[in-house]
């Protein structure tokens, strides 16, 4: 539940498969599965000369999270698919006859490698079965861009990534690195459902407009490069107060000091949630390093996608910044409000440990403490009237107050 309350205080008044059979001397069955893309794709430009790209992109080929969830035989398929699309192969031969599992493993590569912006996630598997009972699959990836275009786009991405990474101080804590990546992507990228290449990192680093998949893959690439282990998570979510039904969504899990936290960069973008007031459009930190208990109130991970549990709030934004409350403490709340107005802060937030504590503190903040702090603001700045806005998010046990200083 999300409510917005605007107050004017006057001083003194209170997101098919088909089969083709063919017989000849050695082949007894040929079966083709069309693997549909998981997201709408534009008409692909087919790669025409695989040799061009062989070394134009030096991908950091390392083992990633989902790779390590596979058994040894599946890891062989994973590596053959991964290395094939890295080279730009038009066909990849796989020693298996399980087309559905090939498709599933291919999706895991997309989850593990945000670098692979040139593939759509779609492809076609052809099963060839011989008279001796052996079989193999010929997998044809669908490419979003030609090899020549990919090389040019890679240069643009590298320039943008290197420019940002150069701003990171080697002495920064992992928390500060995550915060810097989070804020950088939000500051430089607008949420736009009509953005081109919006399912990949090119949309973020070059076009600077994207959707959740682009946001999450960009964060994953930067954080992994900066030494913070990060996982791409797929599922559905609904925005309280706006979504009628859950919609396809993507976000991240990051590991800090051995603990995992959810990170939803998309939901931190002010133009995604229309957060704040016209003169207070700032970044939203509600889904910055939160636990399972909080995020699963709005987000659901795709069934069968096994990821680590996130149980801690130790590195949560509001915990780190002293805005998290585990008990009834009206005096501390008022002191925080007064300090925020005296230092000219645009907003102050209060997140409570439990729904019961939120329900207990809510009327006290709305009816008593916020008006008191507004009077402090008026007296401190010599104003005859004070306008402020209160935004409630019951699903997060959180209240935010936005101050107006004129």
GIQUICOR-V555032 format. One record per residue. N is the residue number from 1. RES is the residue in one letter. SS is DSSP state (H for helix, E for strand, L for the rest). PHI is phi in whole degrees, 0 to 359 (none if undefined). OMEGA is omega in whole degrees, -180 to 180 (* if undefined). Layout:
N_RES_SS_PHI_OMEGA, N_RES_SS_PHI_OMEGA
This chain:
1_X_L_none_179, 2_X_E_228_178, 3_X_E_235_176, 4_X_E_239_178, 5_X_E_239_178, 6_X_E_249_-176, 7_X_E_241_171, 8_X_E_240_-177, 9_X_E_260_174, 10_X_E_266_-175, 11_X_L_301_-177, 12_X_L_100_179, 13_X_E_227_-174, 14_X_L_287_*, 15_X_L_none_*, 16_X_L_none_177, 17_X_E_252_172, 18_X_L_224_-173, 19_X_L_236_178, 20_X_L_231_-177, 21_X_L_257_-178, 22_X_L_210_180, 23_X_L_243_167, 24_X_L_209_-168, 25_X_L_307_-173, 26_X_L_248_-174, 27_X_E_253_-180, 28_X_E_256_179, 29_X_E_206_174, 30_X_E_228_-175, 31_X_E_232_-179, 32_X_E_240_174, 33_X_E_245_171, 34_X_E_271_180, 35_X_E_267_-176, 36_X_L_286_175, 37_X_L_295_180, 38_X_L_283_178, 39_X_L_224_178, 40_X_L_303_-179, 41_X_L_239_175, 42_X_L_282_-179, 43_X_L_301_-175, 44_X_L_287_171, 45_X_L_266_-173, 46_X_L_282_176, 47_X_L_297_-175, 48_X_L_241_-178, 49_X_L_218_-175, 50_X_H_303_-177, 51_X_H_292_-175, 52_X_H_298_-170, 53_X_H_270_-170, 54_X_L_315_-179, 55_X_L_233_-180, 56_X_L_282_177, 57_X_L_234_-179, 58_X_L_273_-179, 59_X_L_296_178, 60_X_L_276_-175, 61_X_L_281_178, 62_X_L_227_178, 63_X_L_284_-178, 64_X_L_245_-171, 65_X_L_304_-174, 66_X_L_290_175, 67_X_H_303_-177, 68_X_H_285_175, 69_X_H_270_-176, 70_X_L_267_174, 71_X_L_280_-173, 72_X_H_300_-179, 73_X_H_294_179, 74_X_H_291_178, 75_X_H_295_176, 76_X_H_297_178, 77_X_H_298_179, 78_X_H_304_-177, 79_X_H_295_-180, 80_X_H_293_176, 81_X_H_293_-179, 82_X_H_302_-178, 83_X_H_292_178, 84_X_H_293_-180, 85_X_H_287_173, 86_X_H_298_179, 87_X_H_284_-176, 88_X_L_88_-180, 89_X_L_299_177, 90_X_L_279_177, 91_X_L_222_179, 92_X_E_233_-179, 93_X_E_271_-177, 94_X_E_232_-178, 95_X_L_276_178, 96_X_L_201_173, 97_X_L_238_-178, 98_X_L_263_-177, 99_X_H_295_-179, 100_X_H_295_179, 101_X_H_291_176, 102_X_H_302_179, 103_X_H_299_-180, 104_X_H_297_179, 105_X_H_294_179, 106_X_H_299_178, 107_X_H_296_179, 108_X_H_296_176, 109_X_H_296_176, 110_X_H_298_178, 111_X_H_291_-177, 112_X_H_279_-172, 113_X_L_238_175, 114_X_L_297_178, 115_X_L_300_-173, 116_X_L_277_-177, 117_X_L_284_-173, 118_X_L_270_177, 119_X_E_247_-176, 120_X_E_270_-173, 121_X_E_100_177, 122_X_E_260_178, 123_X_E_182_180, 124_X_E_235_177, 125_X_E_254_175, 126_X_E_244_179, 127_X_E_267_175, 128_X_E_245_-178, 129_X_E_244_-177, 130_X_E_267_-176, 131_X_L_294_179, 132_X_L_274_178, 133_X_L_94_178, 134_X_L_281_-178, 135_X_E_208_173, 136_X_E_212_178, 137_X_E_245_170, 138_X_E_256_-178, 139_X_E_258_179, 140_X_E_246_180, 141_X_E_292_173, 142_X_E_264_-179, 143_X_E_260_180, 144_X_L_278_-176, 145_X_L_218_175, 146_X_L_292_179, 147_X_H_297_179, 148_X_H_296_179, 149_X_H_296_179, 150_X_H_303_-179, 151_X_H_298_179, 152_X_H_294_180, 153_X_H_296_180, 154_X_H_297_178, 155_X_H_299_179, 156_X_H_296_179, 157_X_H_297_-178, 158_X_H_302_-180, 159_X_H_297_-180, 160_X_H_293_180, 161_X_H_295_-179, 162_X_H_296_179, 163_X_H_297_179, 164_X_H_288_-177, 165_X_H_302_-180, 166_X_L_294_179, 167_X_L_273_-177, 168_X_L_274_178, 169_X_L_285_-179, 170_X_L_302_-179, 171_X_L_272_-178, 172_X_L_293_175, 173_X_L_288_178, 174_X_H_300_178, 175_X_H_301_-179, 176_X_H_293_177, 177_X_H_294_178, 178_X_H_298_179, 179_X_H_298_-180, 180_X_H_296_178, 181_X_H_296_180, 182_X_H_304_-177, 183_X_H_291_-180, 184_X_H_298_-179, 185_X_H_297_-179, 186_X_H_291_180, 187_X_H_295_-172, 188_X_H_258_-174, 189_X_L_231_177, 190_X_E_265_176, 191_X_E_281_-177, 192_X_L_210_-180, 193_X_L_297_-179, 194_X_L_264_-179, 195_X_L_296_177, 196_X_L_281_-179, 197_X_L_55_-171, 198_X_L_289_176, 199_X_L_267_-177, 200_X_L_222_-172, 201_X_L_288_180, 202_X_H_299_-179, 203_X_H_297_-179, 204_X_H_276_-172, 205_X_H_285_-178, 206_X_H_243_-178, 207_X_H_283_178, 208_X_L_60_169, 209_X_E_206_-171, 210_X_E_201_174, 211_X_L_232_-171, 212_X_H_304_-179, 213_X_H_298_178, 214_X_H_295_178, 215_X_H_302_-175, 216_X_H_294_180, 217_X_H_290_178, 218_X_H_294_178, 219_X_H_298_180, 220_X_H_300_-179, 221_X_H_296_-178, 222_X_H_296_-177, 223_X_H_293_177, 224_X_H_299_179, 225_X_H_294_-179, 226_X_L_268_173, 227_X_L_91_177, 228_X_L_253_-177, 229_X_L_302_-173, 230_X_E_223_-178, 231_X_E_244_173, 232_X_E_273_-178, 233_X_E_243_179, 234_X_E_245_179, 235_X_E_179_176, 236_X_E_226_178, 237_X_E_202_173, 238_X_L_226_179, 239_X_L_271_-179, 240_X_L_306_178, 241_X_L_89_-179, 242_X_L_232_-177, 243_X_L_276_175, 244_X_L_277_178, 245_X_L_236_176, 246_X_L_300_178, 247_X_E_239_180, 248_X_E_303_-176, 249_X_E_211_177, 250_X_E_218_178, 251_X_E_207_-176, 252_X_E_230_164, 253_X_E_243_179, 254_X_E_238_-179, 255_X_E_248_176, 256_X_E_236_178, 257_X_L_50_177, 258_X_L_82_-179, 259_X_E_245_180, 260_X_E_264_179, 261_X_E_221_174, 262_X_E_277_179, 263_X_E_225_180, 264_X_L_247_-178, 265_X_L_294_-179, 266_X_H_303_-177, 267_X_H_284_172, 268_X_H_268_-178, 269_X_L_282_-178, 270_X_H_298_-179, 271_X_H_277_172, 272_X_H_278_-177, 273_X_H_256_-179, 274_X_L_53_-174, 275_X_L_280_175, 276_X_L_75_178, 277_X_E_253_-178, 278_X_L_304_-179, 279_X_L_263_177, 280_X_E_224_-174, 281_X_L_271_-165, 282_X_L_307_179, 283_X_L_299_178, 284_X_L_257_-177, 285_X_L_249_-175, 286_X_L_298_-177, 287_X_L_245_177, 288_X_E_262_178, 289_X_E_61_179, 290_X_E_244_-176, 291_X_L_264_180, 292_X_H_299_-174, 293_X_H_302_-179, 294_X_H_280_-174, 295_X_H_288_-178, 296_X_L_286_172, 297_X_L_286_-179, 298_X_L_231_-175, 299_X_E_247_175, 300_X_E_228_180, 301_X_E_285_179, 302_X_L_307_179, 303_X_L_307_-180, 304_X_L_91_178, 305_X_L_273_-175, 306_X_L_269_180, 307_X_L_228_-179, 308_X_L_293_176, 309_X_L_286_176, 310_X_L_244_-173, 311_X_L_247_-174, 312_X_L_257_171, 313_X_L_240_-173, 314_X_L_302_180, 315_X_L_256_177, 316_X_L_298_-177, 317_X_H_304_-175, 318_X_H_287_175, 319_X_H_293_-178, 320_X_H_299_-176, 321_X_L_262_173, 322_X_L_70_-179, 323_X_L_250_-178, 324_X_E_249_-174, 325_X_E_237_180, 326_X_L_251_177, 327_X_L_209_179, 328_X_L_285_-177, 329_X_L_214_-178, 330_X_H_298_-179, 331_X_H_296_178, 332_X_H_295_179, 333_X_H_297_-180, 334_X_H_294_178, 335_X_H_300_180, 336_X_H_294_178, 337_X_H_297_-179, 338_X_H_298_178, 339_X_H_297_-178, 340_X_H_293_-180, 341_X_H_285_180, 342_X_H_292_179, 343_X_L_262_175, 344_X_L_73_178, 345_X_L_293_-180, 346_X_L_287_-177, 347_X_E_204_174, 348_X_E_221_-177, 349_X_E_238_178, 350_X_E_226_178, 351_X_E_247_-174, 352_X_E_252_-172, 353_X_L_295_-176, 354_X_L_223_175, 355_X_H_300_-180, 356_X_H_296_179, 357_X_H_292_176, 358_X_H_300_-180, 359_X_H_296_180, 360_X_H_287_-176, 361_X_H_276_-176, 362_X_H_306_-179, 363_X_H_296_179, 364_X_H_294_179, 365_X_H_292_-176, 366_X_H_292_-171, 367_X_H_267_-174, 368_X_H_235_-170, 369_X_H_289_179, 370_X_H_297_176, 371_X_H_298_178, 372_X_H_298_-180, 373_X_H_293_177, 374_X_H_294_176, 375_X_H_294_177, 376_X_H_299_179, 377_X_H_298_-179, 378_X_H_298_-179, 379_X_H_292_-177, 380_X_H_294_-177, 381_X_H_251_178, 382_X_L_64_-179, 383_X_L_258_178, 384_X_L_276_177, 385_X_E_216_-178, 386_X_E_227_175, 387_X_E_250_176, 388_X_E_213_-179, 389_X_E_235_176, 390_X_E_246_177, 391_X_E_245_180, 392_X_E_256_173, 393_X_E_228_-178, 394_X_H_298_-180, 395_X_H_292_178, 396_X_H_246_-177, 397_X_L_56_-168, 398_X_E_225_175, 399_X_E_231_177, 400_X_E_237_176, 401_X_E_246_178, 402_X_E_253_-179, 403_X_E_262_175, 404_X_L_242_-173, 405_X_L_257_179, 406_X_L_212_*
